[in-house]
Amino acid sequence: MKGDLRPVNQILYQDSEAAMANVIITSDQQYTALDVAVIVGQDEMVENLVYHIPEEDCHLFLHKALKVALKGGKIRIVKAILDRNSALENSLSTTSLTSFKSATLENELHWYLVKLIQSPPSYDAMRTLFLLPFG
């Protein structure tokens, strides 16, 4: 998904709901353009798509995208999503860090998340923090 984003931008300006349209449907999953862009790591497209999601739909669509970006260790995408909807920062908790495997959570993303978390750390979260490899 590299290349000229102008056609995508043109579609989004004509129909803002296109960012939320399902573009891939399987027997048990539905993926929006935002989901696909997050999965393949298309940072610039995600940064564009998040601003075309109406405010009332932000939490639903961005929460799913945030979970995928976190698991993939995609800091630029995580930042774009949280910049668009800072209320999602409240859904982050220290216990959510324990769900990430050390191989997928990069140091920069890890410490970015630690700075955002407002709740007291759990034992498992602290253990995760100290067991992450540093390289």
Backbone hydrogen bonds in HBPLUS format (Angstrom, degrees):
<---DONOR---> <-ACCEPTOR-->    atom                        ^
c    i                          cat <-CA-CA->   ^        H-A-AA   ^      H-
h    n   atom  resd res      DA  || num        DHA   H-A  angle D-A-AA Bond
n    s   type  num  typ     dist DA aas  dist angle  dist       angle   num
A0009-ASN N   A0005-LEU O   2.91 MM   4  6.19 163.5  1.94 160.0 165.2     1
A0010-GLN N   A0006-ARG O   2.90 MM   4  6.09 155.6  1.96 152.6 159.1     2
A0011-ILE N   A0007-PRO O   3.07 MM   4  6.34 157.5  2.13 146.5 151.4     3
A0012-LEU N   A0008-VAL O   2.98 MM   4  6.25 161.9  2.01 153.4 158.4     4
A0013-TYR N   A0009-ASN O   2.92 MM   4  6.15 152.1  2.00 150.3 157.3     5
A0014-GLN N   A0010-GLN O   3.13 MM   4  6.33 141.7  2.29 140.7 150.5     6
A0014-GLN N   A0011-ILE O   3.17 MM   3  5.18 126.2  2.48  94.6 108.5     7
A0015-ASP N   A0011-ILE O   2.84 MM   4  6.02 147.5  1.95 150.2 160.0     8
A0018-ALA N   A0015-ASP O   2.99 MM   3  5.65 164.9  2.02 120.7 125.6     9
A0020-MET N   A0017-GLU O   2.97 MM   3  5.42 149.6  2.07 110.6 119.5    10
A0021-ALA N   A0018-ALA O   3.23 MM   3  5.02 156.0  2.30  97.8 105.0    11
A0023-VAL N   A0031-TYR O   2.73 MM   8  5.98 153.1  1.81 155.3 161.2    12
A0024-ILE N   A0031-TYR O   3.21 MM   7  5.08 157.8  2.26 144.0 145.5    13
A0031-TYR N   A0024-ILE O   2.79 MM   7  5.08 162.0  1.82 161.9 163.2    14
A0026-THR N   A0029-GLN O   2.82 MM   3  5.15 169.3  1.84 153.3 157.0    15
A0036-VAL N   A0032-THR O   3.03 MM   4  6.36 165.3  2.05 156.3 158.9    16
A0037-ALA N   A0033-ALA O   2.97 MM   4  6.15 161.9  2.00 148.5 153.8    17
A0038-VAL N   A0034-LEU O   2.93 MM   4  6.16 154.2  2.00 152.7 159.6    18
A0039-ILE N   A0035-ASP O   2.93 MM   4  6.15 166.8  1.95 154.2 157.8    19
A0040-VAL N   A0036-VAL O   3.02 MM   4  6.22 163.2  2.05 155.0 158.2    20
A0042-GLN N   A0037-ALA O   2.87 MM   5  5.04 157.7  1.91 154.8 156.6    21
A0041-GLY N   A0038-VAL O   3.09 MM   3  5.02 148.7  2.19  98.9 108.6    22
A0043-ASP N   A0041-GLY O   3.04 MM   2  5.63 123.7  2.37 107.7  91.8    23
A0046-VAL N   A0042-GLN O   3.02 MM   4  6.30 161.2  2.05 157.7 163.7    24
A0047-GLU N   A0043-ASP O   2.89 MM   4  6.16 165.7  1.91 157.9 161.8    25
A0048-ASN N   A0044-GLU O   3.14 MM   4  6.36 141.1  2.30 137.9 147.5    26
A0048-ASN N   A0045-MET O   3.12 MM   3  5.08 124.8  2.44  93.9 108.0    27
A0049-LEU N   A0045-MET O   2.78 MM   4  6.03 168.5  1.79 158.8 161.9    28
A0050-VAL N   A0046-VAL O   2.99 MM   4  6.03 168.5  2.01 162.0 162.0    29
A0051-TYR N   A0048-ASN O   3.30 MM   3  5.86 142.3  2.45 111.1 119.8    30
A0052-HIS N   A0049-LEU O   2.92 MM   3  5.29 162.4  1.95 116.1 121.9    31
A0057-ASP N   A0054-PRO O   2.90 MM   3  5.48 150.8  1.99 118.6 127.6    32
A0058-CYS N   A0055-GLU O   3.24 MM   3  5.17 156.2  2.30 102.0 109.1    33
A0061-PHE N   A0057-ASP O   3.20 MM   4  6.36 175.9  2.20 169.9 168.7    34
A0062-LEU N   A0058-CYS O   2.75 MM   4  5.52 160.7  1.79 157.4 164.2    35
A0063-HIS N   A0059-HIS O   2.96 MM   4  5.54 149.2  2.05 137.0 144.4    36
A0065-ALA N   A0061-PHE O   3.38 MM   4  6.57 163.4  2.41 140.5 145.2    37
A0066-LEU N   A0062-LEU O   2.76 MM   4  5.87 152.0  1.83 147.4 155.4    38
A0067-LYS N   A0063-HIS O   3.07 MM   4  6.34 158.0  2.12 149.5 153.9    39
A0068-VAL N   A0064-LYS O   3.21 MM   4  6.54 158.8  2.26 148.9 154.1    40
A0069-ALA N   A0065-ALA O   2.92 MM   4  6.14 162.3  1.95 151.5 156.8    41
A0070-LEU N   A0066-LEU O   2.86 MM   4  6.02 159.3  1.91 153.6 159.0    42
A0071-LYS N   A0067-LYS O   3.07 MM   4  6.23 164.8  2.09 146.2 150.2    43
A0072-GLY N   A0068-VAL O   3.00 MM   4  6.17 141.6  2.15 142.1 152.9    44
A0074-LYS N   A0069-ALA O   3.00 MM   5  5.19 169.1  2.02 152.7 153.0    45
A0073-GLY N   A0070-LEU O   3.07 MM   3  5.08 154.2  2.14 100.9 109.0    46
A0078-VAL N   A0074-LYS O   2.96 MM   4  6.22 161.1  2.00 154.4 160.6    47
A0079-LYS N   A0075-ILE O   2.87 MM   4  6.05 166.1  1.89 155.3 158.4    48
A0080-ALA N   A0076-ARG O   3.02 MM   4  6.22 153.6  2.10 139.1 146.4    49
A0081-ILE N   A0077-ILE O   2.96 MM   4  6.20 160.7  2.00 154.5 158.9    50
A0082-LEU N   A0078-VAL O   2.94 MM   4  6.16 167.9  1.95 155.6 159.1    51
A0083-ASP N   A0079-LYS O   2.78 MM   4  5.85 147.2  1.89 146.7 155.9    52
A0084-ARG N   A0080-ALA O   3.13 MM   4  6.26 146.5  2.25 138.0 145.9    53
A0085-ASN N   A0081-ILE O   3.02 MM   4  6.29 152.6  2.10 148.0 155.6    54
A0088-LEU N   A0085-ASN O   3.04 MM   3  5.91 163.2  2.07 123.0 127.3    55
A0089-GLU N   A0086-SER O   2.95 MM   3  5.49 155.0  2.02 112.4 120.0    56
A0090-ASN N   A0087-ALA O   3.10 MM   3  5.69 147.2  2.21 111.3 118.9    57
A0091-SER N   A0088-LEU O   2.89 MM   3  5.22 145.2  2.01 106.2 116.9    58
A0092-LEU N   A0089-GLU O   3.06 MM   3  5.32 154.2  2.13 105.2 113.4    59
A0096-SER N   A0093-SER O   2.99 MM   3  5.27 138.5  2.17 102.7 114.4    60
A0097-LEU N   A0094-THR O   3.14 MM   3  5.46 143.3  2.28 103.8 113.6    61
A0098-THR N   A0095-THR O   3.16 MM   3  5.51 142.4  2.30 104.4 113.7    62
A0099-SER N   A0096-SER O   3.21 MM   3  5.60 155.6  2.28 107.6 114.5    63
A0100-PHE N   A0097-LEU O   3.20 MM   3  5.70 164.5  2.22 113.8 118.6    64
A0104-THR N   A0101-LYS O   2.92 MM   3  5.59 145.7  2.04 119.1 128.3    65
A0105-LEU N   A0101-LYS O   3.28 MM   4  6.50 137.1  2.48 152.3 164.0    66
A0110-HIS N   A0106-GLU O   2.82 MM   4  5.96 163.9  1.84 160.9 166.5    67
A0111-TRP N   A0107-ASN O   2.99 MM   4  6.20 168.1  2.01 159.1 159.4    68
A0112-TYR N   A0108-GLU O   3.05 MM   4  6.14 146.5  2.17 139.7 149.6    69
A0113-LEU N   A0109-LEU O   2.96 MM   4  6.20 160.3  1.99 154.7 158.5    70
A0114-VAL N   A0110-HIS O   3.02 MM   4  6.31 155.3  2.09 146.1 153.6    71
A0115-LYS N   A0111-TRP O   3.16 MM   4  6.30 153.4  2.23 141.2 146.3    72
A0116-LEU N   A0113-LEU O   2.98 MM   3  5.11 131.1  2.22 100.0 113.7    73
A0117-ILE N   A0113-LEU O   3.14 MM   4  6.37 142.8  2.28 154.7 164.1    74
A0126-MET N   A0122-SER O   3.01 MM   4  6.24 163.1  2.04 150.8 155.2    75
A0127-ARG N   A0123-TYR O   2.90 MM   4  6.14 159.1  1.94 152.8 159.2    76
A0128-THR N   A0124-ASP O   2.91 MM   4  6.12 153.9  1.98 144.6 151.6    77
A0129-LEU N   A0125-ALA O   2.93 MM   4  6.22 156.4  1.98 149.7 155.8    78
A0130-PHE N   A0126-MET O   3.10 MM   4  6.40 155.7  2.16 150.2 155.3    79
A0131-LEU N   A0127-ARG O   2.98 MM   4  6.10 133.0  2.21 143.8 156.8    80
